[in-house]
């Protein structure tokens, strides 16, 4: 029996797609599997702990947050909560406050974050300490009992941890350390997006093997079958299995169905892209298989929203969805292509159920886009935003400031582009560029240095070739960009903590 674990902390609004797919593949090969969403259960545990009677001398905010835990959770699970943005924001703030006080002095959890005052997930020695001292983790009293209940009497011989975000790393290692100590005969495996990034981009993962028997990079189906004594190719056409997850307990106004119609990126030409750094090949699920998967899954899950997890949904799948709508609202990432520059195409997307598209526009300067290899025209981006707005599809726009190709003048062109299209942009994610770390490779014309103090850092710092350094970029964003009236209104619409995962619920008409 295999136990797959989704550890804290990640946004607890939908079931984890990775272990749902692994579970399905192993079951098809007659390997018994159990799944544990320790993220959802662990956060819920801290809410129960934080809602205990107030302590004398607590401040008014803390008293209110404790008192309203159940009401605020109910608000996140009700469609009505998304019609009242101010109440939603206050509820999320209060819930994060409860998680903070229910955590520990050493480490604190939030709905989408985890911070330790001493340990960093970017240092292997700190991950090993987390494994050696699981009791210091604020989730310990939850996961120690929960793992015991799963392991005892169920014949578990291997525990697989799906590790996708840095916010999960310290707790994942604490849980693995607990399994190692209490059940030394049980194997431990780490996989997931973060492990893949470490294995393909870091220097030495030897220390981590003191905790894990196996580290798996990339798709884990074939490797897990081999570990279970079932070597060979995974069965084709296997869809994720969400039947063992508590679908009604996630923090969303209905069930969300996460689905990956591909792995990797079909474009794969953008400079400094993590996908390029990791060398993940593009592997699409055929369009007709996607439609069949969605139809079967929807019948079992009864979702209110489909979340496409692809790096970018390919145009042919858009066409397939227009031709055969899933009958359920959906959203996901899209590249700016000529398709979105056509009104009829955007209207077709809306009629197929599209409620929001996440668009990596990155820059409003054509020269920057060309140097980054984005393969898009800024005029097409302008048409796309206007067409999507007219069709009734919300947009979540991603901007990237401080790339090696950008100058202050380029950043101001991006600023102007956003201001000019503010009525067609619903949400914005404005980030400062991080240079992906690739061992043995030195980007041309860039002088680089360490970014974080840690042997597991995925990024490195660099001397900007045009003098547009991080300090200058941050000053520009804070003093000018975010203070612009129209931009600020867009920024304020972004759902706190849950960001793009909850944004479609504010956009659904």
C-alpha positions in Angstrom: 0.0 0.0 0.0 1.3 3.5 -1.0 0.4 6.6 0.9 0.6 9.9 -1.1 0.8 13.1 1.0 0.1 16.7 0.0 1.9 18.6 2.8 1.2 22.1 4.2 1.3 24.9 3.1 -0.4 25.5 -0.3 -3.6 27.3 -1.1 -6.3 25.1 0.3 -9.0 25.8 -2.4 -8.7 22.7 -4.6 -7.5 19.1 -4.5 -3.8 18.4 -5.5 -3.8 17.3 -9.1 -0.4 15.6 -9.0 -1.1 12.9 -6.5 -4.6 12.5 -7.9 -3.0 11.5 -11.2 -0.4 9.2 -9.6 -3.2 7.6 -7.6 -5.2 6.9 -10.7 -2.2 5.4 -12.6 -1.2 3.1 -9.7 -4.7 1.9 -9.2 -4.9 1.0 -12.9 -1.8 -1.1 -12.3 -3.5 -2.8 -9.3 -1.3 -1.0 -6.8 -3.3 -0.1 -3.7 -3.1 3.6 -2.8 -4.3 6.0 -0.1 -4.1 9.8 -0.3 -3.8 12.4 2.4 -4.4 16.1 1.8 -2.4 17.1 4.9 -2.5 20.7 3.7 -6.2 21.1 3.9 -6.5 19.0 7.1 -3.5 20.7 8.7 -4.8 24.2 8.1 -8.3 23.2 9.3 -6.7 21.8 12.4 -5.0 25.1 13.1 -8.3 26.9 12.6 -9.9 24.7 15.2 -7.0 25.3 17.6 -7.1 29.1 16.9 -10.9 29.3 17.5 -10.5 28.3 21.2 -11.6 30.7 23.9 -9.8 34.0 23.8 -7.0 34.8 26.2 -7.1 37.7 28.6 -5.5 40.8 27.2 -5.8 39.9 23.6 -6.2 42.8 21.1 -9.6 43.5 19.5 -8.5 42.2 16.1 -7.4 38.8 17.5 -10.6 38.5 19.6 -12.7 39.2 16.5 -10.7 36.8 14.3 -11.0 34.0 16.8 -14.7 34.5 17.3 -15.5 34.6 13.6 -13.4 31.6 12.3 -16.4 29.5 11.3 -18.3 32.4 9.9 -15.3 33.5 7.8 -14.7 29.9 6.5 -18.4 29.7 5.6 -18.0 33.0 3.7 -15.2 31.6 1.6 -17.3 28.6 0.7 -20.4 30.6 -0.3 -20.9 32.3 -3.6 -22.3 35.3 -1.7 -18.9 35.9 -0.2 -17.5 36.8 -3.6 -20.2 39.4 -4.2 -18.9 41.4 -1.2 -15.1 42.0 -1.9 -14.6 44.1 1.3 -16.1 41.3 3.5 -14.0 38.7 1.6 -10.8 40.6 2.2 -11.6 41.1 5.9 -12.4 37.4 6.3 -9.1 36.3 4.7 -7.2 38.8 6.9 -8.9 37.4 10.0 -8.3 33.8 9.0 -4.6 34.5 8.5 -4.5 36.1 11.9 -5.9 33.0 13.5 -3.4 30.8 11.7 -0.6 33.0 13.0 -1.7 32.8 16.6 -2.4 29.0 16.3 1.1 28.4 15.0 4.3 28.5 17.1 6.7 31.2 18.1 9.3 29.6 15.8 7.2 29.2 12.7 4.0 30.6 11.4 1.5 29.4 8.8 -0.9 31.4 6.6 -3.4 30.4 4.0 -0.7 30.6 1.3 2.6 31.0 3.1 4.8 29.4 5.8 7.7 31.3 7.5 10.2 29.9 10.0 12.3 32.4 12.0 15.4 30.1 11.9 15.1 27.6 9.1 15.0 28.2 5.3 13.7 25.8 2.7 16.7 27.0 0.5 19.3 25.4 2.8 19.6 21.6 2.9 21.0 21.7 6.4 17.8 23.4 7.6 15.6 20.8 5.8 17.6 18.1 7.6 17.1 19.9 10.9 13.3 20.1 10.2 13.4 16.3 9.7 15.4 15.7 12.8 13.2 18.0 15.0 9.6 17.5 13.7 8.2 18.6 17.1 9.2 22.2 16.4 6.8 22.4 13.5 3.4 24.0 14.2 1.6 21.2 12.4 3.3 18.4 14.5 0.4 17.6 16.8 -1.7 17.2 13.7 0.5 15.2 11.4 2.0 12.9 14.0 -1.5 11.6 14.9 -2.8 11.7 11.3 0.2 9.8 9.9 -0.2 7.2 12.7 -3.8 6.7 11.8 -3.0 6.3 8.1 0.0 4.0 8.6 -1.1 1.7 11.4 -3.1 -1.3 10.2 -3.2 -0.2 6.5 0.0 -2.0 5.4 1.7 1.2 4.2 5.1 0.3 2.9 6.0 3.6 1.2 5.0 7.2 1.8 5.3 9.7 -1.1 5.4 13.4 -0.5 4.3 15.7 -3.3 6.4 18.8 -2.9 5.6 21.7 -5.3 6.2 24.9 -3.4 8.9 26.3 -1.1 6.1 26.9 1.4 5.7 23.1 1.8 9.3 22.1 2.1 10.0 22.5 5.8 6.8 20.8 6.9 7.2 18.0 4.3 10.7 17.3 5.7 9.3 17.4 9.3 6.6 14.8 8.3 9.2 12.7 6.5 11.5 12.9 9.5 8.6 11.7 11.7 8.0 8.7 9.4 11.7 7.9 9.4 11.9 7.9 13.2 8.7 6.1 14.1 8.4 3.7 11.1 12.0 3.0 10.0 10.9 0.1 7.7 8.8 2.4 5.6 10.2 4.0 2.5 10.1 7.7 1.8 9.9 9.3 -1.6 9.9 13.0 -2.6 8.5 14.2 -5.9 6.7 17.2 -7.4 7.5 20.5 -9.1 10.0 21.8 -6.4 11.9 18.5 -6.2 12.1 18.5 -10.0 13.5 22.0 -10.0 16.1 21.1 -7.3 17.2 18.0 -9.2 17.5 19.6 -12.6 19.0 22.9 -11.4 20.8 22.4 -8.1 24.4 21.4 -7.4 24.2 18.6 -4.9 21.2 16.9 -3.3 23.2 14.3 -1.4 22.2 15.7 2.0 18.5 15.3 1.2 18.9 11.6 0.6 19.5 11.1 4.3 15.7 11.6 4.6 14.4 10.3 1.3 15.0 6.9 -0.2 14.1 8.3 -3.7 13.9 11.7 -5.3 11.8 11.8 -8.5 12.2 14.5 -11.1 9.4 15.2 -13.6 6.4 13.0 -14.2 6.3 10.5 -11.4 4.1 7.7 -12.9 6.8 5.6 -14.5 9.2 5.9 -11.5 6.5 5.1 -9.0 5.4 2.0 -10.9 9.0 0.9 -10.9 9.3 1.4 -7.2 6.2 -0.7 -6.8 7.5 -3.6 -8.8 5.5 -2.7 -11.9 8.1 -1.6 -14.4 6.9 -0.4 -17.8 5.0 2.4 -19.4 2.0 3.9 -17.5 -1.3 3.2 -19.1 -2.3 5.7 -21.7 -5.2 8.1 -21.2 -5.4 7.9 -17.4 -7.2 10.9 -15.9 -6.7 12.1 -12.3 -8.8 10.4 -9.6 -10.3 12.8 -7.0 -12.6 10.3 -5.4 -10.7 10.0 -2.2 -10.3 13.7 -1.5 -12.8 15.6 0.7 -14.0 17.7 -2.2 -16.7 19.6 -0.2 -14.2 20.8 2.4 -11.9 23.0 0.3 -12.0 26.8 0.7 -14.0 27.7 -2.4 -17.6 28.4 -3.3 -18.0 24.9 -4.8 -15.8 22.1 -6.1 -12.9 23.0 -8.4 -11.6 20.4 -10.9 -7.9 20.9 -11.6 -6.8 19.4 -14.9 -3.5 19.3 -16.9 -4.0 19.0 -20.6 -0.2 19.0 -21.1 3.2 19.0 -19.5 5.8 21.5 -20.3 5.2 24.5 -22.6 4.3 24.3 -26.3 6.3 27.5 -27.0 9.5 26.9 -25.1 11.4 29.9 -26.6 11.2 32.5 -23.9 14.6 33.6 -22.5 15.3 33.0 -18.9 12.2 30.8 -18.5 12.3 28.1 -15.7 10.8 25.6 -18.2 13.8 26.1 -20.4 16.2 25.8 -17.5 14.7 22.5 -16.5 14.3 21.0 -20.0 10.8 19.7 -19.5 9.6 18.4 -22.9 6.1 19.3 -24.1 3.7 16.4 -23.7 0.1 17.2 -24.7 -2.9 15.1 -23.9 -4.8 14.8 -27.2 -7.7 17.2 -27.5 -10.4 14.6 -27.8 -9.0 12.8 -24.7 -9.1 16.0 -22.8 -12.8 16.5 -23.6 -13.6 12.9 -22.6 -11.6 13.2 -19.3 -13.4 16.4 -18.4 -16.8 14.9 -19.2 -16.1 11.8 -17.0 -14.5 13.8 -14.2 -17.3 16.4 -14.2 -19.9 13.6 -13.8 -18.0 12.3 -10.7 -16.9 15.6 -9.1 -19.8 17.9 -10.0 -17.5 21.0 -10.2 -18.5 24.6 -10.4 -15.1 25.5 -12.1 -12.5 23.7 -14.2 -8.9 24.9 -13.6 -6.5 24.2 -16.5 -3.1 23.8 -14.9 -1.1 24.0 -18.2 1.7 26.5 -18.6 -0.3 27.7 -21.6 -3.5 26.1 -23.1 -2.8 25.4 -26.7 -4.9 27.0 -29.5 -6.1 23.6 -30.8 -7.6 22.8 -27.3 -9.3 26.2 -27.3 -10.9 25.3 -30.6 -11.9 21.9 -29.3 -13.6 23.5 -26.2 -15.4 26.0 -28.5 -16.6 23.0 -30.6 -17.6 20.9 -27.6 -18.1 23.0 -24.5 -17.6 21.2 -21.2 -20.7 22.8 -19.8 -18.8 24.1 -16.8 -17.0 27.5 -16.4 -13.2 27.2 -16.8 -10.0 29.2 -16.7 -6.3 28.9 -17.3 -3.1 30.4 -18.8 -3.0 31.4 -22.4 -0.3 32.8 -24.7 -1.1 36.0 -26.6 -1.7 34.7 -30.2 -3.5 35.9 -33.2 -6.5 33.8 -32.1 -7.2 36.2 -29.2 -6.9 39.1 -31.6 -10.2 37.9 -33.3 -13.5 38.9 -31.7 -15.4 35.8 -32.9 -12.8 33.6 -31.3 -13.0 35.3 -28.0 -16.8 35.2 -28.1 -16.5 31.5 -28.8 -14.3 31.0 -25.7 -16.9 32.8 -23.6 -19.7 30.6 -24.9 -17.6 27.5 -24.2 -17.5 28.5 -20.5 -14.2 30.5 -20.3 -14.5 32.9 -17.4 -10.9 34.1 -17.1 -7.6 33.9 -18.9 -4.2 34.3 -17.3 -2.0 36.2 -19.7 1.8 36.5 -19.5 2.2 39.8 -21.3 5.3 40.7 -19.2 6.2 44.0 -21.0 4.5 46.7 -22.9 7.7 47.4 -24.9 8.0 45.4 -28.2 11.8 45.5 -28.1 11.8 43.8 -24.7 9.3 41.2 -25.9 11.5 40.4 -28.9 14.7 40.1 -26.8 12.9 37.8 -24.4 11.7 35.6 -27.2 8.0 35.9 -26.2 6.8 35.5 -29.8 4.0 38.0 -29.4 3.1 41.5 -30.8 2.1 44.2 -28.3 -0.6 45.3 -30.7 -2.0 41.8 -30.6 -2.0 42.0 -26.8 -3.9 45.2 -27.1 -6.5 43.6 -29.4 -6.8 40.6 -27.1 -7.5 42.6 -24.0 -10.2 44.6 -25.7 -11.7 41.5 -27.3 -11.8 39.5 -24.1 -13.3 42.5 -22.2 -16.0 42.8 -24.9 -16.7 39.0 -24.7 -17.1 39.1 -21.0 -13.9 37.1 -20.1 -11.8 38.4 -17.2 -8.1 38.8 -17.6 -5.3 38.2 -15.0 -2.3 39.9 -16.5 1.3 39.0 -15.5 4.0 41.7 -15.8 7.7 41.2 -15.3 9.9 44.1 -14.4 13.7 44.2 -14.3 14.5 41.6 -17.0 18.0 42.0 -18.6 16.3 43.4 -21.7 14.4 46.1 -19.9 15.4 49.7 -19.2 13.6 52.4 -17.2 12.2 53.7 -20.5 10.9 50.2 -21.3 9.3 49.9 -17.9 7.5 53.2 -18.4 6.2 51.9 -21.7 4.7 49.0 -19.8 3.2 51.5 -17.3 1.6 53.4 -20.2 0.3 50.2 -21.8 -1.4 49.1 -18.5 -2.8 52.6 -17.9 -4.2 52.7 -21.4 -5.8 49.3 -21.1 -6.9 49.5 -17.4 -10.6 49.1 -18.3 -9.8 45.8 -20.0 -7.5 44.4 -17.2 -9.2 42.8 -14.2 -6.3 41.6 -12.2 -2.5 42.2 -12.3 0.5 40.3 -11.0 3.5 42.6 -11.2 6.8 40.8 -10.3 10.4 41.6 -10.2 12.5 39.3 -12.4 14.5 36.5 -10.9 17.2 34.9 -13.0 16.8 31.1 -13.0 19.9 29.2 -11.7 21.3 26.6 -14.1 24.5 24.8 -13.0 27.5 25.2 -15.2 25.8 27.8 -17.4 26.7 31.5 -17.4 24.2 33.7 -19.3 25.9 35.8 -22.0 26.8 39.4 -21.1 25.6 38.9 -17.5 27.7 39.0 -14.3 26.0 36.8 -11.7 26.3 36.2 -8.0 24.4 34.4 -5.2 20.8 35.5 -4.7 19.9 33.7 -1.5 22.1 32.3 1.2 21.3 28.6 0.5 22.6 25.7 -1.5 19.1 25.0 -2.8 18.4 28.4 -4.3 16.6 28.3 -7.7 17.7 31.8 -8.7 20.8 34.0 -8.8 21.4 37.7 -8.7 23.0 39.6 -11.6 24.4 43.0 -12.5 21.8 44.5 -14.8 23.5 45.3 -18.1 21.5 48.5 -18.5 21.7 49.7 -14.8 18.1 48.9 -14.2 18.7 47.0 -10.9 16.3 45.5 -8.5 16.4 48.5 -6.1 15.6 50.9 -9.0 12.8 48.6 -10.2 11.2 48.3 -6.7 11.4 52.1 -6.2 9.6 52.6 -9.6 6.9 50.1 -8.7 6.3 51.4 -5.2 6.6 55.2 -5.9 4.9 55.3 -9.3 3.3 52.2 -10.8 1.3 51.0 -7.8 0.3 54.6 -6.9 -1.3 55.3 -10.3 -5.1 55.5 -9.6 -6.2 53.0 -12.3 -3.4 50.6 -11.6 -4.1 50.7 -7.9 -7.8 49.9 -8.4 -6.8 46.8 -10.4 -4.3 45.7 -7.7 -6.9 46.1 -5.0 -9.2 43.7 -6.8 -6.7 40.8 -6.4 -8.0 38.3 -3.9 -5.6 38.3 -1.0 -3.7 35.0 -0.4 -5.8 33.0 -3.0 -5.0 35.5 -5.9 -5.7 33.8 -9.3 -7.3 30.7 -7.7 -10.2 32.7 -6.4 -10.2 35.5 -9.0 -12.6 33.7 -11.4 -15.3 33.7 -8.7 -15.2 37.5 -8.7 -15.4 37.5 -12.5 -18.2 35.0 -13.0 -21.3 36.9 -14.2 
